[in-house]
Amino acid sequence: MADTREDKAAADELTQLISFMVGKEEYGLEILTVKEVIRIREITRIPKAPVFVKGIINLRGDVIPIIDLREKFGLEIQEYTIMTRVIIVEVDGKSIGMVVDSVSQVIRIAQSEVEPPPPLIGGLAAEYLRGVGKIGEKLIILLNIIKILTAEEKIELTKMEESMKRSSTTKKSSQRKIA
């Protein structure tokens, strides 16, 4: 009998999510993976980057690659609005910014209300998904942040980041020599 209570308690453990919109769908990320949410700002383009990589930003001295989830998910491209946000997450020890249409709120959801992902949701492969959360009649697609980028894409972002850091260091040292 004690096992049943423990199983139920584990199933009803609450997870905090940050919810956001991309297109017409509402998504959720575990709040522990989110470092911060910022307004969209000027993004420095990177030549030869994958189409969904918008470029990089300087966030308090850190170079952060920015990906657009609309493009990553194969959705129609839209102009950024006053509601557009960048969610800064940590993936494999690296910070990455994800452009989303809007950020809604922090939600608490019981594990018992999370279903395994179906094979395909709105064109998204199940590998990107952690599950589907049910809050009343509303469904929230829970992203698996570690799987959003393939291993090749993570390597490409790391190369871009290192390249930008090197060029920034080279510019600083040449500026010192001139001065």
Contacts in CASP RR format, 6 or more apart in sequence:
PFRMAT RR
TARGET T0000
AUTHOR 0000-0000-0000
METHOD contacts of the structure
MODEL  1
MADTREDKAAADELTQLISFMVGKEEYGLEILTVKEVIRIREITRIPKAP
VFVKGIINLRGDVIPIIDLREKFGLEIQEYTIMTRVIIVEVDGKSIGMVV
DSVSQVIRIAQSEVEPPPPLIGGLAAEYLRGVGKIGEKLIILLNIIKILT
AEEKIELTKMEESMKRSSTTKKSSQRKIA
8 112 0 8 1.000
10 111 0 8 1.000
11 110 0 8 1.000
11 111 0 8 1.000
11 112 0 8 1.000
12 110 0 8 1.000
12 111 0 8 1.000
12 112 0 8 1.000
13 110 0 8 1.000
13 111 0 8 1.000
14 108 0 8 1.000
14 109 0 8 1.000
14 110 0 8 1.000
14 111 0 8 1.000
15 30 0 8 1.000
15 108 0 8 1.000
15 109 0 8 1.000
15 110 0 8 1.000
15 111 0 8 1.000
15 114 0 8 1.000
16 30 0 8 1.000
16 31 0 8 1.000
16 32 0 8 1.000
16 106 0 8 1.000
16 107 0 8 1.000
16 108 0 8 1.000
17 28 0 8 1.000
17 29 0 8 1.000
17 30 0 8 1.000
17 31 0 8 1.000
17 106 0 8 1.000
17 107 0 8 1.000
17 108 0 8 1.000
17 109 0 8 1.000
17 140 0 8 1.000
17 142 0 8 1.000
18 28 0 8 1.000
18 29 0 8 1.000
18 31 0 8 1.000
18 34 0 8 1.000
18 37 0 8 1.000
18 87 0 8 1.000
18 103 0 8 1.000
18 105 0 8 1.000
18 106 0 8 1.000
18 107 0 8 1.000
19 26 0 8 1.000
19 27 0 8 1.000
19 28 0 8 1.000
19 103 0 8 1.000
19 104 0 8 1.000
19 105 0 8 1.000
19 106 0 8 1.000
19 107 0 8 1.000
19 140 0 8 1.000
20 26 0 8 1.000
20 27 0 8 1.000
20 28 0 8 1.000
20 29 0 8 1.000
20 85 0 8 1.000
20 87 0 8 1.000
20 100 0 8 1.000
20 101 0 8 1.000
20 102 0 8 1.000
20 103 0 8 1.000
20 104 0 8 1.000
21 27 0 8 1.000
21 100 0 8 1.000
21 101 0 8 1.000
21 102 0 8 1.000
21 104 0 8 1.000
22 69 0 8 1.000
22 70 0 8 1.000
22 73 0 8 1.000
22 75 0 8 1.000
22 100 0 8 1.000
22 101 0 8 1.000
23 70 0 8 1.000
23 75 0 8 1.000
23 78 0 8 1.000
23 101 0 8 1.000
25 121 0 8 1.000
25 122 0 8 1.000
25 141 0 8 1.000
26 104 0 8 1.000
26 138 0 8 1.000
26 139 0 8 1.000
26 140 0 8 1.000
26 141 0 8 1.000
27 100 0 8 1.000
27 140 0 8 1.000
27 141 0 8 1.000
27 142 0 8 1.000
27 143 0 8 1.000
28 107 0 8 1.000
28 140 0 8 1.000
28 141 0 8 1.000
28 142 0 8 1.000
28 143 0 8 1.000
29 87 0 8 1.000
29 89 0 8 1.000
29 142 0 8 1.000
29 143 0 8 1.000
29 145 0 8 1.000
30 142 0 8 1.000
30 145 0 8 1.000
31 106 0 8 1.000
33 89 0 8 1.000
33 90 0 8 1.000
33 91 0 8 1.000
33 145 0 8 1.000
34 87 0 8 1.000
34 88 0 8 1.000
34 89 0 8 1.000
35 88 0 8 1.000
35 89 0 8 1.000
35 90 0 8 1.000
35 95 0 8 1.000
36 88 0 8 1.000
37 85 0 8 1.000
37 86 0 8 1.000
37 87 0 8 1.000
37 88 0 8 1.000
37 103 0 8 1.000
38 59 0 8 1.000
38 85 0 8 1.000
38 86 0 8 1.000
38 88 0 8 1.000
39 84 0 8 1.000
39 85 0 8 1.000
39 86 0 8 1.000
40 80 0 8 1.000
40 84 0 8 1.000
40 85 0 8 1.000
40 86 0 8 1.000
40 99 0 8 1.000
41 57 0 8 1.000
41 86 0 8 1.000
42 57 0 8 1.000
43 54 0 8 1.000
43 55 0 8 1.000
43 56 0 8 1.000
43 57 0 8 1.000
43 66 0 8 1.000
44 55 0 8 1.000
44 56 0 8 1.000
44 57 0 8 1.000
44 58 0 8 1.000
44 164 0 8 1.000
45 54 0 8 1.000
45 55 0 8 1.000
46 53 0 8 1.000
46 55 0 8 1.000
46 56 0 8 1.000
46 160 0 8 1.000
46 164 0 8 1.000
49 55 0 8 1.000
49 156 0 8 1.000
49 160 0 8 1.000
50 153 0 8 1.000
50 156 0 8 1.000
51 71 0 8 1.000
52 67 0 8 1.000
52 68 0 8 1.000
52 69 0 8 1.000
52 71 0 8 1.000
52 72 0 8 1.000
53 65 0 8 1.000
53 66 0 8 1.000
53 67 0 8 1.000
53 68 0 8 1.000
53 156 0 8 1.000
53 157 0 8 1.000
53 160 0 8 1.000
54 66 0 8 1.000
54 67 0 8 1.000
54 68 0 8 1.000
54 99 0 8 1.000
55 65 0 8 1.000
55 66 0 8 1.000
55 160 0 8 1.000
56 63 0 8 1.000
56 64 0 8 1.000
56 65 0 8 1.000
56 66 0 8 1.000
56 160 0 8 1.000
56 161 0 8 1.000
56 164 0 8 1.000
57 63 0 8 1.000
57 64 0 8 1.000
57 66 0 8 1.000
57 86 0 8 1.000
57 97 0 8 1.000
58 64 0 8 1.000
59 88 0 8 1.000
59 95 0 8 1.000
62 95 0 8 1.000
63 161 0 8 1.000
63 164 0 8 1.000
63 165 0 8 1.000
63 168 0 8 1.000
64 88 0 8 1.000
64 95 0 8 1.000
64 96 0 8 1.000
64 97 0 8 1.000
65 96 0 8 1.000
65 97 0 8 1.000
65 157 0 8 1.000
65 160 0 8 1.000
65 161 0 8 1.000
66 86 0 8 1.000
66 96 0 8 1.000
66 97 0 8 1.000
66 98 0 8 1.000
66 99 0 8 1.000
67 96 0 8 1.000
67 97 0 8 1.000
67 98 0 8 1.000
67 99 0 8 1.000
67 148 0 8 1.000
67 149 0 8 1.000
68 77 0 8 1.000
68 98 0 8 1.000
68 99 0 8 1.000
69 98 0 8 1.000
69 99 0 8 1.000
69 100 0 8 1.000
70 76 0 8 1.000
70 77 0 8 1.000
70 78 0 8 1.000
70 99 0 8 1.000
70 101 0 8 1.000
71 77 0 8 1.000
72 148 0 8 1.000
73 123 0 8 1.000
73 124 0 8 1.000
74 123 0 8 1.000
78 101 0 8 1.000
80 99 0 8 1.000
81 101 0 8 1.000
83 101 0 8 1.000
83 102 0 8 1.000
84 99 0 8 1.000
84 100 0 8 1.000
84 101 0 8 1.000
84 102 0 8 1.000
85 99 0 8 1.000
85 100 0 8 1.000
85 102 0 8 1.000
85 103 0 8 1.000
86 97 0 8 1.000
86 98 0 8 1.000
86 99 0 8 1.000
86 100 0 8 1.000
87 97 0 8 1.000
87 98 0 8 1.000
87 100 0 8 1.000
87 103 0 8 1.000
88 95 0 8 1.000
88 96 0 8 1.000
88 97 0 8 1.000
89 95 0 8 1.000
89 96 0 8 1.000
89 97 0 8 1.000
89 98 0 8 1.000
89 145 0 8 1.000
90 96 0 8 1.000
91 145 0 8 1.000
91 146 0 8 1.000
91 148 0 8 1.000
91 149 0 8 1.000
91 154 0 8 1.000
92 146 0 8 1.000
92 154 0 8 1.000
94 154 0 8 1.000
94 157 0 8 1.000
94 158 0 8 1.000
94 161 0 8 1.000
96 149 0 8 1.000
96 157 0 8 1.000
98 148 0 8 1.000
107 135 0 8 1.000
107 140 0 8 1.000
109 133 0 8 1.000
109 135 0 8 1.000
109 140 0 8 1.000
113 133 0 8 1.000
113 134 0 8 1.000
113 135 0 8 1.000
114 130 0 8 1.000
114 131 0 8 1.000
114 132 0 8 1.000
114 133 0 8 1.000
114 134 0 8 1.000
114 142 0 8 1.000
115 131 0 8 1.000
115 132 0 8 1.000
115 133 0 8 1.000
115 134 0 8 1.000
116 131 0 8 1.000
116 132 0 8 1.000
117 126 0 8 1.000
117 129 0 8 1.000
117 130 0 8 1.000
117 131 0 8 1.000
117 132 0 8 1.000
117 142 0 8 1.000
118 126 0 8 1.000
118 132 0 8 1.000
119 125 0 8 1.000
119 126 0 8 1.000
120 126 0 8 1.000
121 129 0 8 1.000
121 132 0 8 1.000
121 141 0 8 1.000
124 141 0 8 1.000
127 144 0 8 1.000
127 147 0 8 1.000
128 143 0 8 1.000
128 144 0 8 1.000
128 147 0 8 1.000
128 148 0 8 1.000
129 141 0 8 1.000
129 142 0 8 1.000
129 143 0 8 1.000
129 144 0 8 1.000
130 142 0 8 1.000
130 143 0 8 1.000
130 144 0 8 1.000
131 141 0 8 1.000
131 142 0 8 1.000
132 139 0 8 1.000
132 140 0 8 1.000
132 141 0 8 1.000
132 142 0 8 1.000
133 139 0 8 1.000
133 140 0 8 1.000
133 141 0 8 1.000
133 142 0 8 1.000
134 140 0 8 1.000
149 157 0 8 1.000
END
